[in-house]
Amino acid sequence: MKNKYMMGALLIGIISLFASCSDDNDSNPTLIQPTEFKLNTPEYANGLIELEKSKELNLTWSQPKYTADNAPLQVTYEIQVSPKNSFNVSTDEAAADESGEKVADYDILSPTTTYCDVNIAAEDINKSLLRVLKFKEDEVPETQSVSVRVNAYIVEDTKRLNPIVSNTITLNVKPYYVDLKDADPVMWYLVGNMFGGKWAGKKLVGEDNLPMFLKPNFRYDKKTGVGEIEYTNYFITGDYNDKAECTDAGFKILRSDYEWSYSMNAILNNPMSAKKGTIEYRDNKADGGHIVAPAAGYYTITLNTADNTATMEQYTGTVKNYGTIQIATSLDDFASDTPMLPYNTEGVENHAWYYVMEVPAGQTVSFKFKIAGSWDTNWGFGAEDGAVNMYGKCEANGHNIGLTEGKYCISFNDITGSFSIVKL
């Protein structure tokens, strides 16, 4: 079946500094299925590549013919790497298989690109080999052949249209051992009048900004850390001034590099059109208005860090107001309460709390959340006392949560029972 694909106004490369293989076009060409496209064999393919001593490997390829007259379209490309010269099961597919029957034979590098020229970090190829071969420190081979190919497709909403893979090239590499660990989940931070009134956006968690919450039971991307984060609390509302600012209830959301040009705003390009309850990604465009709740009440903000989209929806569950939440720790054998600080501005009903804890070197500290002056209502998490977990949904009278040495911002939501910990 033929598909129609409208050209975008701009081509935005995910990886910068590379030459684009396509240009803008205002036509509406008919999409066809390409039959082939070529991944070029680089000169370095003739020698042995020592991955530990190398920085980047350049790859180039031709653009697949997606229209009869080969009109330039925005094509998405992903790089696939296999130490087994087969591409049947990706590492992502194997990880998602709860039965454990699927065995990965290739890995997909991140991120994708819309260009026909890309520089791949040598360490990323090395990590791909480790994910597939799973060799131990004393099992690293002296040399390893690596098959590389490019998968091309057209993106339409969430669909991948007319995918096609290139030819395969073979590289000879010398891998090295690293201790693989999952990428930390990508975090965004709340700033503004609803959260202490500060707009500095500095890296002072708990002073100038507050982290959103990781979602309990959510599976974050192991390689990139992207996924969904959320925040539930009571929001006041307010009116915009002539600059689309709300001086009592407005706020924005910043990503971890604290760049305002890539923040979450109420609306883009025309701040005077700002609409309460909307959240849009600025993406280096004109500044936007403050985010403001449609009306005073309970809301959940959900932010997808994979595609930088966000929603603000009314929370309709049962809410109990505890007034304050305390944290008790093993530092004094749980003998005393320490008040957690509110996310919301002073004087506004609050249900999200935070506490900055510094665990001394060489120690492990346990803690629980509780109401003031009593253990009748307390929350914990984990399979056993002292187990280290960075996020989850607490249970009443649950186990003590453990933390190893370091400085952390610990957050707790008394509506949802969720806790989330960010290392500072």
C-alpha positions as CSV (number, residue, x, y, z in Angstrom):
1,M,0.0,0.0,0.0
2,K,1.3,3.5,-0.9
3,N,1.6,6.1,1.9
4,K,1.7,9.9,1.7
5,Y,4.4,11.7,3.6
6,M,4.5,15.4,4.0
7,M,7.9,17.1,4.1
8,G,8.9,18.9,7.3
9,A,9.8,22.5,7.2
10,L,13.2,21.9,8.7
11,L,15.5,18.9,9.0
12,I,16.9,18.7,12.5
13,G,19.8,16.3,13.0
14,I,20.0,14.4,16.3
15,I,23.8,14.2,16.0
16,S,25.3,17.6,15.1
17,L,28.2,18.6,13.0
18,F,27.5,16.0,10.2
19,A,26.6,16.8,6.6
20,S,22.9,16.2,5.8
21,C,22.0,13.9,3.0
22,S,18.5,15.6,2.5
23,D,17.0,19.0,2.0
24,D,13.6,20.6,2.6
25,N,10.8,20.1,0.0
26,D,7.3,21.4,-0.1
27,S,5.9,18.7,-2.3
28,N,3.8,15.8,-1.3
29,P,5.6,12.8,-2.9
30,T,4.3,9.3,-2.9
31,L,6.3,7.0,-0.6
32,I,7.6,3.8,-2.2
33,Q,9.5,0.9,-0.7
34,P,13.3,1.2,-1.4
35,T,15.1,-1.9,-2.6
36,E,18.6,-1.1,-1.3
37,F,21.0,1.5,0.0
38,K,24.7,1.3,0.6
39,L,26.7,1.5,3.8
40,N,30.2,2.5,2.7
41,T,33.2,0.5,3.8
42,P,35.6,2.9,5.7
43,E,39.4,2.7,5.2
44,Y,39.9,1.7,8.8
45,A,38.0,-1.5,8.2
46,N,41.2,-3.1,6.8
47,G,43.0,-2.9,10.1
48,L,42.5,-3.8,13.8
49,I,40.6,-1.2,15.8
50,E,41.7,-1.0,19.4
51,L,38.5,0.3,21.0
52,E,40.0,1.3,24.3
53,K,42.5,3.6,22.5
54,S,40.0,4.9,19.8
55,K,37.6,7.8,20.2
56,E,35.2,7.8,17.2
57,L,34.5,5.8,14.1
58,N,33.0,7.5,11.1
59,L,30.3,5.8,9.0
60,T,28.7,7.1,5.8
61,W,25.9,5.8,3.5
62,S,23.7,6.7,0.7
63,Q,20.0,7.7,1.1
64,P,17.4,5.1,0.2
65,K,15.2,5.9,-2.7
66,Y,11.8,6.6,-1.0
67,T,10.2,8.3,-4.0
68,A,10.1,7.7,-7.7
69,D,12.1,10.8,-8.5
70,N,14.3,10.3,-5.3
71,A,13.0,13.5,-3.7
72,P,14.8,14.3,-0.4
73,L,12.9,13.1,2.6
74,Q,13.7,13.1,6.3
75,V,14.8,9.6,6.9
76,T,15.6,8.2,10.3
77,Y,18.6,5.9,10.6
78,E,19.7,3.5,13.5
79,I,23.0,1.8,13.7
80,Q,22.9,-2.0,14.4
81,V,26.0,-3.9,15.7
82,S,26.4,-7.7,15.9
83,P,29.4,-9.7,17.0
84,K,27.6,-12.8,15.6
85,N,26.9,-11.6,12.1
86,S,23.1,-12.1,12.6
87,F,20.3,-9.7,13.4
88,N,17.4,-11.7,14.7
89,V,17.0,-10.5,18.3
90,S,18.1,-7.1,19.7
91,T,19.3,-6.6,23.2
92,D,16.2,-4.6,23.9
93,E,13.9,-7.4,22.7
94,A,15.8,-9.9,24.8
95,A,15.6,-7.7,27.9
96,A,11.8,-7.3,27.5
97,D,11.3,-11.0,27.2
98,E,10.1,-12.1,30.6
99,S,10.3,-15.8,29.7
100,G,14.1,-15.4,29.2
101,E,13.9,-17.5,26.0
102,K,15.1,-14.8,23.6
103,V,18.9,-14.5,23.3
104,A,20.2,-11.3,21.8
105,D,22.5,-11.4,18.8
106,Y,22.7,-7.7,18.0
107,D,22.5,-4.3,19.7
108,I,21.1,-0.9,18.5
109,L,23.2,2.2,19.2
110,S,21.7,5.3,20.5
111,P,20.7,7.9,19.4
112,T,19.2,7.6,15.9
113,T,20.1,10.2,13.3
114,T,18.5,11.8,10.2
115,Y,21.9,12.3,8.5
116,C,23.9,10.0,6.2
117,D,27.1,10.6,8.1
118,V,27.7,9.8,11.8
119,N,30.6,9.5,14.2
120,I,30.2,6.5,16.6
121,A,32.0,6.5,19.9
122,A,34.3,3.5,20.1
123,E,33.2,2.9,23.7
124,D,29.6,2.5,22.5
125,I,30.6,-0.3,20.1
126,N,32.5,-1.9,23.0
127,K,29.5,-1.7,25.2
128,S,27.4,-3.3,22.5
129,L,29.7,-6.3,22.3
130,L,29.5,-6.7,26.1
131,R,25.7,-6.6,26.0
132,V,25.5,-9.3,23.4
133,L,28.5,-11.5,24.3
134,K,28.3,-11.0,28.1
135,F,31.9,-12.0,28.6
136,K,33.6,-11.6,32.0
137,E,36.7,-9.7,32.8
138,D,39.0,-12.7,32.3
139,E,37.2,-13.7,29.1
140,V,37.8,-10.7,26.8
141,P,38.9,-11.9,23.4
142,E,42.1,-10.5,21.8
143,T,40.2,-9.7,18.6
144,Q,36.5,-9.8,17.7
145,S,34.8,-9.4,14.3
146,V,31.8,-7.0,14.3
147,S,29.1,-6.8,11.7
148,V,27.6,-3.3,11.3
149,R,24.5,-2.2,9.2
150,V,22.1,0.7,9.1
151,N,18.3,0.4,9.4
152,A,16.4,3.2,7.7
153,Y,12.7,4.2,8.0
154,I,10.3,7.1,7.8
155,V,8.7,8.2,11.0
156,E,5.0,9.0,11.0
157,D,3.6,9.5,14.5
158,T,4.6,6.3,16.3
159,K,4.9,4.2,13.2
160,R,8.0,3.2,11.3
161,L,7.1,3.3,7.6
162,N,8.9,1.3,4.8
163,P,12.0,0.1,6.8
164,I,15.0,-1.2,4.9
165,V,18.5,-2.3,6.0
166,S,21.7,-1.6,4.3
167,N,24.4,-4.0,3.4
168,T,26.6,-5.2,6.2
169,I,30.3,-4.3,6.7
170,T,32.7,-6.1,8.9
171,L,35.2,-4.5,11.4
172,N,37.9,-6.2,13.3
173,V,38.2,-4.8,16.8
174,K,40.1,-5.4,20.1
175,P,37.5,-5.1,22.9
176,Y,38.1,-4.4,26.5
177,Y,36.2,-5.0,29.7
178,V,34.0,-2.5,31.5
179,D,31.5,-3.0,34.2
180,L,28.2,-2.4,32.5
181,K,25.4,-0.8,34.4
182,D,22.0,0.6,33.4
183,A,21.9,4.3,32.6
184,D,20.5,6.5,35.3
185,P,16.9,7.5,34.6
186,V,16.7,11.0,32.9
187,M,15.5,13.6,35.4
188,W,13.8,17.0,35.0
189,Y,13.4,19.6,37.7
190,L,10.5,21.9,38.9
191,V,11.3,25.6,39.3
192,G,9.3,28.8,39.9
193,N,6.7,30.3,42.1
194,M,5.0,27.1,43.0
195,F,8.3,25.7,44.2
196,G,9.9,28.2,46.6
197,G,9.5,31.1,44.1
198,K,13.1,30.7,42.7
199,W,13.8,30.8,39.0
200,A,17.6,30.6,39.1
201,G,17.7,27.1,37.7
202,K,21.1,26.4,39.2
203,K,22.3,22.9,40.1
204,L,21.3,23.3,43.8
205,V,18.6,20.7,44.2
206,G,16.4,21.6,47.1
207,E,17.3,25.3,46.9
208,D,16.7,26.4,43.3
209,N,14.8,23.4,41.9
210,L,13.1,20.2,42.9
211,P,13.2,16.8,41.0
212,M,10.2,15.2,39.6
213,F,9.5,11.6,40.7
214,L,10.5,8.4,39.0
215,K,7.5,6.2,38.4
216,P,7.1,3.0,40.5
217,N,7.4,-0.2,38.4
218,F,8.3,1.7,35.2
219,R,11.0,0.1,33.0
220,Y,13.4,2.9,32.0
221,D,15.6,2.4,28.9
222,K,18.8,0.7,30.1
223,K,21.0,2.4,27.6
224,T,19.6,6.0,27.6
225,G,17.6,6.2,30.8
226,V,14.6,7.8,29.1
227,G,11.1,7.0,30.2
228,E,8.3,8.6,32.1
229,I,8.6,10.7,35.3
230,E,5.7,12.3,37.2
231,Y,4.7,14.7,40.0
232,T,1.4,14.7,41.9
233,N,0.4,17.5,44.3
234,Y,-2.0,20.2,45.1
235,F,-1.7,23.2,42.7
236,I,-3.0,26.7,43.1
237,T,-3.9,28.7,40.0
238,G,-3.6,32.3,38.9
239,D,-3.9,34.7,36.1
240,Y,-1.3,35.7,33.4
241,N,0.1,39.2,33.2
242,D,1.0,40.8,29.8
243,K,4.2,38.7,29.7
244,A,2.4,35.4,30.1
245,E,3.8,35.2,33.6
246,C,1.8,34.1,36.6
247,T,3.4,35.7,39.6
248,D,1.9,33.4,42.3
249,A,1.3,30.0,40.8
250,G,3.4,29.8,37.6
251,F,6.3,27.4,37.1
252,K,8.4,25.7,34.5
253,I,10.3,22.4,34.2
254,L,14.0,22.2,33.4
255,R,16.0,19.3,32.2
256,S,19.2,18.2,34.0
257,D,21.5,20.6,32.1
258,Y,19.4,23.5,33.3
259,E,19.2,25.1,29.8
260,W,16.2,27.4,29.7
261,S,16.0,27.2,25.9
262,Y,15.1,23.5,26.3
263,S,12.6,23.9,29.2
264,M,8.9,22.9,29.5
265,N,6.6,26.0,29.1
266,A,2.9,26.7,28.8
267,I,3.0,27.6,25.2
268,L,5.6,28.5,22.5
269,N,6.1,31.4,20.1
270,N,3.2,33.5,21.3
271,P,3.2,33.8,25.1
272,M,0.0,35.8,25.0
273,S,-1.8,32.6,23.8
274,A,-0.7,30.7,26.9
275,K,-3.4,28.4,28.0
276,K,-3.7,27.1,31.6
277,G,-2.9,23.4,32.0
278,T,-0.9,23.1,28.8
279,I,2.8,22.0,28.8
280,E,5.0,22.2,25.7
281,Y,8.8,21.6,25.1
282,R,10.5,24.9,24.1
283,D,13.2,23.1,22.0
284,N,15.4,26.2,21.5
285,K,12.4,28.2,20.2
286,A,11.0,31.5,21.5
287,D,10.4,31.7,25.3
288,G,6.9,30.6,26.5
289,G,4.6,31.3,29.3
290,H,4.5,29.9,32.8
291,I,2.8,26.6,33.4
292,V,-0.4,27.1,35.5
293,A,-3.0,24.7,36.7
294,P,-6.5,25.2,35.1
295,A,-8.0,25.6,38.6
296,A,-6.9,25.0,42.1
297,G,-6.8,21.3,42.9
298,Y,-4.9,18.1,42.7
299,Y,-3.0,17.3,39.5
300,T,-0.5,14.8,38.1
301,I,2.2,16.0,35.7
302,T,3.6,13.2,33.5
303,L,6.7,13.9,31.4
304,N,8.0,11.5,28.8
305,T,11.7,12.1,28.5
306,A,12.0,10.0,25.3
307,D,10.0,12.4,23.2
308,N,9.8,15.4,25.5
309,T,6.1,15.6,25.8
310,A,4.1,16.3,29.0
311,T,0.6,16.4,30.3
312,M,-1.1,17.9,33.4
313,E,-4.2,15.9,34.4
314,Q,-6.5,16.2,37.3
315,Y,-5.9,13.7,40.1
316,T,-9.2,12.2,41.3
317,G,-8.1,9.7,44.0
318,T,-8.6,10.0,47.8
319,V,-6.3,12.5,49.5
320,K,-5.5,12.7,53.2
321,N,-3.8,15.7,54.6
322,Y,-1.1,14.7,57.1
323,G,0.2,18.3,57.6
324,T,3.8,17.3,57.7
325,I,5.9,14.2,56.9
326,Q,9.0,13.2,58.9
327,I,12.0,11.1,58.1
328,A,13.6,8.8,60.7
329,T,17.0,7.2,60.2
330,S,19.4,4.6,61.6
331,L,21.9,7.4,62.3
332,D,20.3,7.7,65.7
333,D,18.6,4.2,65.7
334,F,15.3,5.8,64.5
335,A,14.9,7.6,67.9
336,S,14.0,11.0,66.5
337,D,11.9,12.7,63.8
338,T,13.4,15.1,61.2
339,P,10.9,17.2,59.3
340,M,10.9,16.8,55.5
341,L,10.6,20.1,53.5
342,P,7.5,20.8,51.3
343,Y,7.7,21.1,47.5
344,N,4.9,23.6,47.5
345,T,5.4,27.3,48.4
346,E,4.8,27.9,52.1
347,G,1.2,28.3,53.0
348,V,-0.1,26.1,50.1
349,E,-1.4,22.6,50.9
350,N,1.4,20.2,50.2
351,H,1.8,16.4,49.7
352,A,5.3,16.1,48.1
353,W,8.2,16.3,50.5
354,Y,12.0,16.2,50.2
355,Y,15.0,15.8,52.4
356,V,18.7,16.2,51.5
357,M,20.7,13.4,53.2
358,E,24.5,12.9,53.3
359,V,25.6,9.4,54.1
360,P,29.1,9.3,55.6
361,A,31.9,7.5,53.7
362,G,32.0,3.8,54.2
363,Q,28.5,3.7,55.8
364,T,25.1,2.5,54.8
365,V,22.1,4.3,56.3
366,S,18.5,3.1,56.6
367,F,15.5,5.3,56.8
368,K,11.6,5.4,56.8
369,F,8.9,8.0,56.2
370,K,6.4,8.6,59.0
371,I,4.0,11.1,60.6
372,A,5.2,13.4,63.4
373,G,5.5,11.9,66.9
374,S,4.1,8.5,66.1
375,W,4.9,5.2,64.4
376,D,1.2,4.4,63.9
377,T,1.5,5.7,60.3
378,N,4.8,5.0,58.5
379,W,6.0,3.9,55.1
380,G,8.9,1.8,53.9
381,F,9.9,-0.3,50.8
382,G,11.9,-3.2,49.7
383,A,12.3,-7.0,50.1
384,E,14.2,-6.6,53.3
385,D,15.5,-4.0,55.8
386,G,18.4,-2.0,54.4
387,A,17.9,-3.0,50.7
388,V,19.0,-0.1,48.5
389,N,16.3,1.1,46.1
390,M,16.2,4.5,44.4
391,Y,12.5,4.6,43.7
392,G,9.3,2.7,44.2
393,K,5.9,2.8,45.8
394,C,6.0,2.5,49.6
395,E,3.9,0.2,51.7
396,A,2.5,0.9,55.2
397,N,4.9,-0.4,57.8
398,G,7.3,-1.5,55.0
399,H,11.0,-2.3,55.3
400,N,13.7,0.3,56.0
401,I,15.2,1.8,52.8
402,G,19.0,1.7,52.5
403,L,21.4,4.2,51.1
404,T,25.2,3.9,50.7
405,E,27.7,6.7,51.0
406,G,26.9,9.9,49.1
407,K,24.7,12.9,49.1
408,Y,21.0,12.5,48.0
409,C,17.8,14.3,47.6
410,I,15.1,12.0,48.9
411,S,11.5,12.8,47.8
412,F,8.2,11.3,49.1
413,N,4.6,11.7,48.0
414,D,2.0,11.1,50.7
415,I,-0.8,10.9,48.2
416,T,0.6,8.1,46.0
417,G,3.1,6.6,48.4
418,S,5.9,7.0,45.8
419,F,9.4,7.8,46.8
420,S,12.3,8.8,44.5
421,I,16.0,9.5,45.3
422,V,18.4,11.6,43.2
423,K,22.1,11.4,43.9
424,L,23.6,14.9,44.1
